[in-house]
C-alpha cells in the first residue's frame, strides 16, 4: 500500500515562495539537502564586471551601458527574455550581463533578468513521477521568456584536484544527480553536483523537447569558471506541466559509459535515446575502443538533436504565427 508523502517547503523558508513536495507513487521520501538559491563555487575568482550609467536616465544600449552592450539577448521587460523560443541549446551562446550593486545604477535599473519582487516569483511543486524520479511542476501559468531560477548546486572545474575528480566519478557511478556543461569555444568544462546543496533546479528532468533553456548570466564577475546559469521558459507553461530541460550529450555519454541500457523517459516523438532505441550493449565494453565508440554515440545524438531542433522551431514559429493572425 502506498501512503502519500509530502512536505510544506523544500527551501525551509529560504525561497521567496514555499516549494512543497508530494509523493503519491511510492514510499520514498525526498532526499535531504541544504537549499541554496545560487550555485556554490569551488573557488572565489576575480574579474569583476560593472557599468557606469549613473545619471544617464537608465541603463540601455542607446545610453552606452556596458552591461547591455555585452549581452547577446534582450529583455522584453524586467525578468522576461525577448524571443525566448529562439534561445540556443548551448547556454554559453546566450549571454546576459545583469546590472548589480557594483554598477553606478546600484542594480536598480530595468536591466535585470532575476525578478526582485515576490509577485513575480513562480509557484512550483516537487512531485514523484512514475519513471523518472522526482520532477518539478508549476502550480500557476508561466509566461514564455520568464525567469524560473538559477542552476543551483556545487560547481567544480572539470580539472579540479584528483581527489575531487575521483569523488565526481563515484557520484556518476552511484547515479546521483550530477552532470556537465562545456563551452567548446573556450575549451573548458565543469560539473555540478546537487546532493549536498541545491534548489528546485535539482528536480528539472531531462526532455528532448524541453520547455526551459539555460542562459549564461554575468552578475558582479566575469569569469568562465564561475558560470551563473539561469533557467528561462521558452514556451507558455500551463498549470500542472512539468518543467524540463535537455541535460546534453555529455550527460548521456557519462550515463552510457556505466549503464549501456540507460534510456530517456521524456516520451517525446523526437526523443534522442528512447526505450526502444536500436542500441548495442557493447558500446563501452572494451577500453581501447572507448573513445571511438563515444564519438559514434555523440554523432548519433547530435544528428537526432539536429532534426528535433528543426522540427521544434518550425512548430513554435507556426504557433506564433497562428497567435498573431488570431
LUMKEMI-95453 format. One record per residue: x, y, z of N, C-alpha, C, O in turn. Coordinates in steps of 0.2 Angstrom, whole numbers, plus 5000, padded with zeros to 4 digits. Example, Ala and Ser with C-alpha at 12.3 -4.5 7.8 and 13.67 -1.06 7.14 Angstrom:
<nodes>
506649725039506249785039506649845039507149835042506449895035506849955036506450005039506750065040
</nodes>
This chain:
<nodes>
500449945000500050005000500450065000500950075004500350114996500750174995500350234999499750244998500750265004500450315008500750385005501350385003500350435004500550495001501050525006500850535012501650545003502150585007502150655005502050664999502250705009502350775007502750815012502850795018502850875010503250925014503050995012502851005006503051045017502751105015503251155011503051195007503951145012504351185008505151155008505451145014505351145002506051115002506551165004507151145005506351225003506851285005506951295012507351335014506451275016506451285023506351365025506651385029506051395020505951465021506351515018506351575018506851485014507351525011507151555004507351605002506651515001506451544995505851594996505551595001505751634991505351694991504651664992504151694996504451604988503851574989503951504991504451474988503651474996503751404998503651354992503251364987504051304992504151254987503951184990504351154992503251164990503151104993503351044989503451054983503350984992503450924988502950874990502650874996502750824985502250774986502450704983502750714977502350654986502450584983501850544984501750514989501550534978500950484978501050424974500650384973501750404973501950354969502150294973501950234972502650304978502950254982503050284989502850334991503450244993503550275000504250305001504450305007504550324996505250354996505150434998504750474995505450455003505450525005505950565001506450534998505950625000506350674997507050675000507050675007507550664996508250664999508450735003508150785001508750735008508950795012509550825008510050795006509450895008510050935006509951005008509351025011510451045008510351115010510151165004510551164999509651195005509351245000509851304999510051335004510051314993510351374991510151404984510151364979509851464984509551494978510151504972509951504966510751514974511351524970511851464970511851434975512151454965512651404965513251414970513351474971513551364972514151374976514751354972514851304969515251394972515851384968516451364972516551374978516851324969517451294972517951344974518351334979518051404971518551454972518251524971517751534967518451574975518251644974518751674968519351674969518451694963518851714957518751794956518251814958519251824953519151904952518851914946518351884944519051964942518751984936518052014936517551984934517952064940517352094941517052134935517552154931516452134934516152174928515652224931515252204935515652284928515052334930515052384925515552394921514552424926514452484921514452554925514452554931514552604921514552674924513952714921514152764917513352704922512752734919512452784924511852804922512752804929512452844934512252914931512652944928511652934931511453004929511253004922511153054919511252944918511052944911510352924910510152924904509952924915509252904914509052834913508552824911509452794916509352724915509852684910510152714906509952624911510452584908510152554901509652524901510452574895510252544889510752554884511252584885510752514878511252514873511252584870511852614869510752624870510752694867511152744872511452784869511152724878511552764883512252744884512652774888512452684880513152664881513252624887513852614889512752584889512852544895513252484893513052444889513852474897514252414895513952354896514052304892513552344901513152284903512652264897512652204895512252314895511852294890512152284883511952234879512752324882513052314875513452244875513452214869513652214880513952154880513452094880513752034879512852104881512352054881512152034874512152074870512051964873511851934867511051924866510851914861510751934872510051934872509751994875510152034878509152014874508752074877508152054880507852004879507952094885507352084889506752124886506852184883506152094886505552124884505352174890504952224889505452154896505352184902505752154907506052104906505852184913506252154918506052084920505452074922506452034920506351974922506051924916505851864917506051954910505751914904506251924898506451984896506451874895506851874889506451874883505951844882506651924878506351934872506451874867507051854867505951854863506051794859506451734862506951714859506151714868506551664871506551594868506951554869506051584863505951524859506551514855506651464852506951574853507551564849508151554852508651554849508151544859508751534863509151474860508751424859509751474860510151414858510251364864510151384869510351304862510351244867511051264871511051244877511551284868512151304871512051364875512051424873512051354882511951414886512451474886512351524887513051454883513651504883513551544877513951594876513051534872512951574867512451624868512251664864512151614874511551664876511851704882511751674888512151754882512451794887512051854889511851894885511951864896511651924898512051954904512151914909512252014903512652054908512152094912511852144910512052074918511552104923511852154927512352144930511452214927511752264932511652244939511152214941512152264943512152244950512352294955512352354953512452284961512652334966513352364964513452424967513752334960514352364959514352414953514752464953513752414950513652464944513452534948513252544953513552584944513352654946512652664947512452704951512252624944511552624945511352584951510752584953511852554954511752514960511252454959510952424964511152434953510752374951509952394952509552344952509752454952509052474952508752484946508152504945509152484940508852494933508452434931508352384935508152434925507752384922508152324919507852274917508852334919509252284916509452224921509952214923508852184922508952134927508552074924507952084922508852014925508451954922508051924928507551904928508451924934508051894940507651944943507851994945507051924944506551974947506751994955507051954958506552054957506752074963506152074968506252074974505552064965504952064970504552004970504551964965504251984976503951914976503451904972503251844970503051954969502451944965502651914958502251884955503351924956503551894950503851824951503951784946503851794957504151734959503651674956503051684956503951624954503551564952503251524958503551524963502751484957502451444962502551374959502151344955503051334962503251274960503051214965503051234971503051154963502951094967503451044965503451024959503751004969504150944968503650884969503350884974503650844964503250784964503650724961504050734957503350664963503650604961503350584955502750574954503750574949503550544943503550474943503750434948503250444938503150364938503750334936503950284938504250364932504850334929505450374930505950344928505450434931505950474931506150514938506450564938506050474943506150504950505750564951505150574949505950614955505650674957505750724951506250724948505150764950505150814945504950874948504750874954504850924944504650994946504051014942504151014935503451034944502951064940502751134943502851154948502351164939502151234941501451234943501051194940501251274948500551274951500251334948499651344949500551384944500251434941500551444934501151424933500151474929500451484922501151524922501251564926501551504918502251534917502251564910502151524905502351624909502451654903503051644899503551634903503051644893503651624889504151684890503951744890504751664891505351714892505451724900505951764901505051704904505051714911505651684914505851624913506051714919506551684923506251634928505751654931506551574928506251524933506751524939506451534945507351514939507851514944508551504942508651494936509051504946509651494944509851414945509551384949510351394941510551324942510951324948511451354949510651284953510951284960511551224960511751204955511751214966512251154967512951184968513051244968513351134968514051154969514451144962514351094959514751194960515151204954515851194954516151224958516151144951516851124951517151124944516751104939517751154943518051144936518151074935518251034940518151054929518250984927518950964929519150904929519451004929520150984931520351004938520851014940519750994942519851004949520350954952520450904949520650964958521150914961520950844960520350834961521350794960521250724958520750694964520350654962520750724970520350694975519650704973519150664974519450774971518850794969518650754963518050734962519050744958518950714952518650634953518250614950519050604958518850534960518150534963517750494962518050584967517450594971516850604965516350574966516950644960516550654955516350584951515750574950516850544950516750484947516350434951515850404948516450444958515950404962515250424962514750384962515150494961514450524961514150494954513550474955514550494949514250474942514050394943513550374941514550354946514450284946513850274951513450224950513750314956513150294960512550324958512050324961512550354952511950384949511650434953511050444953512050474956511750534960511750594955511950584949511450654957511250704952511950744951512150784955512150734945512750774943512850764935512850714932512950824932513150824925513550884923513750924927513750884917514250934915514050984909513550964906514351034909514251084903514951104900515451104904514951114894515551134891515451194886514951204883516051234886516051294881516551274876517151274878516451254870516951224866517351284863517951274861517151344863517551404861518151414866518651424863517951414872518451424877518851364880519251364884518551304877518851244879518951234887519551224889518351234890518451224897517751184899517251194895517751154904517151114906517051114914517551124917516451104916516351104924515851054925515451044921515751034931515250994933514851024939515151054943514251004940513851024945513550964949513250924946513650964955513350914959512750944964512851004967512250904965511650934969511550894975511050914979511950844977511750804983511850844990511550814995512250894990512350924997512050994997511651015002512151034991511751104991511351104984511651084979510751134984510351134978509751174979509651204984509451184974508751224974508351184970508451124968507751214967507251174964507551154957507251104954508051184954508351154948508551084948508651054943508751064954508950994955508450944952508550884950507750964952507250914950506950934943506450904941507350974939507150984932507350924928507950914927506950874926507150814922507350834915507150894913507750794912507950804905507350784901506950734902507250824895506750814890507050834883507450884883506950794878507250814872506850864868507050894863506250884871505850944868505650984875505150984877506151014878506151044884505751114884505651144878505451134889505151204890505551254893505351314894506251234895506651284898507351284894507551234891507651334894508351344892508751384897508551414901509451364896509951404901510251464897510351464892510251514901510651574899511251594903511151584910511751604900512351624904512351694907512351744903512251704913512151774916512751794920513051754924512951854919513551884922513351934927512951984925513451924933513251974938513851984943514051934947514152034944514752054948515452034945515952064947515451974942516051944940516051924932515551914930516651924930516751904923517251844922517851864921517051784923517451734923517151664921516551654923517351634916517051564914517051514919516651464919517451524924517551474930516951484935516951444940516651534934516051554939515451564935515151614935515151504932514551514927513951514931513751474935513651574931512951584934512451574928512351614924512151514929511651494923510951504926510751484931510551534922509851554923509351514919509451514913508851484922508351444918507851494915507551534919507651494909507151534906506651494902506851444899505951514903505451474899505451494892505451554890505451444888505551454880504851444877504751454871504351434881503651424879503151444885503351444890502551454883502051464888501951394892501851344889501951394899501951334903501351334907501251384911500851284906500251284909500251254916500751224918499751264920499651234927499751164927499451124923500151134931500251064931500851034927500950974927501051074922501551054917502251044921502451094924502650994919503250984922503751034918503751044912504251054922504751094920505351054918505651014922505651064912506151014909506651054905506551104902507251024905507751054900508150994898508150944901508551004892508950954890509650944893510050994893509850894896510450884900511050894896511650914898511050874889511550874885511950814883511850764887512250814878512650754875513050724880513150664881513450764884513950744888513650704894513950654896513050724896512750694902512550624900512650574903512250614894512150544891512750504890512650444892513250534888513850494887514150464894514350404894514150504899514350484905513850434908514150384911513250434907512750384909512850314905512950264908512950324899513050264895513750224896513750164895514250264898514850234900514850184906515250144906514350194910514250154916513650114916513550064919513150134912512450104911512250104903511950144901512550054900512450054892511650044891511450064885511250024895510550014894510150074896509550074897510450134898510150194900509750224895509950224889509150244896508650274891508350334894508350354900508150374889507750434891507050424891506750384887506750454896506050444898505550494896504950504899505750544892505350604891504750594886504350634886504750534883504250514878504050564873503550564870504550604871504450654865504550614859504950564858504150634853504250594847504950614844505150574839505350654847505950674844506550654849507050674849506350604854506750584859507450554856507450514851508050584859508650564856508850494858509250464855508650464864508850404866508250364870508250354876507750344866507050324869507150244871507650214869506750224875506750154877506850104872507150044873506550114866506550064860507150084855507050054850507650124857508150134853508550074851508650024855508750074845509150014842509850024845510250054841510049994851510650014854511049944855510749894857511749944854512149894855512349894863512449954865512449834866512549834873513349844874513549844880513749844869514449834870514849904868515449904867514449954869514750024867515350044870515850064867515350024877515950044881516249984884516549984889516249924881516449864884517249854884517549824888517549884878518249874878518649944878518449984875519049954883519350014885519750044879519650104878520050004874520450034869519950064864520150104860519350044864518850074859518350124862517950154859518550144868518050184872517950254868517450274867518550284866518450354863518150344856517750394855518250294852517950294846517250284846516850314843517050234851516350224852515950284855515350294853516350324859516050384862515850434857515350464857516350434852516250484846515650464842515250504840515550404841515050374837514350394840513850414837514350384847513750394851513550464851513050484850514050514852514050584851513750604845513350654844514050574839513750594832513050574831512650614828512850524834512150494833511750544837511150564835511950564843511550604847511450674844510850704844511950704841511950764838511450764832511150814831511550714828511150704822510350704824509950734821510250664829509550664831509250734834508750754833509750764838509550834841509450884835509050924836509850884830509850924825509150924822508850974820508850864820508250854817507650874822507150904820507750864828507250884833507250954834506650984834507850994834507851064835507451094829507051144830507551074823507251104817506551094817506151144816506251034819505551024819505251064825504751094824505551074831505351114836505251184834504751214836505751214831505751284829505251294824504851344824505051254819504551254814503851254818503451294816503851214823503151204826503051274830502451294830503551294834503451364838503351424833502951464835503651424828503551484823502851474820502551534820502651414819501951414817501451434822500951464820501551414828501151434834501151514835500551544836501751544834501751614835501351644829501051694831501451624823501051654818500351644818499951694817500151584821499351574822499151624827498551654827499551634832499351684838499251754835498751794837499751774831499751844828499151854824498851904824498951804820498451804815497751804818497251834816497751764824497151754828496951824832496451824835
</nodes>
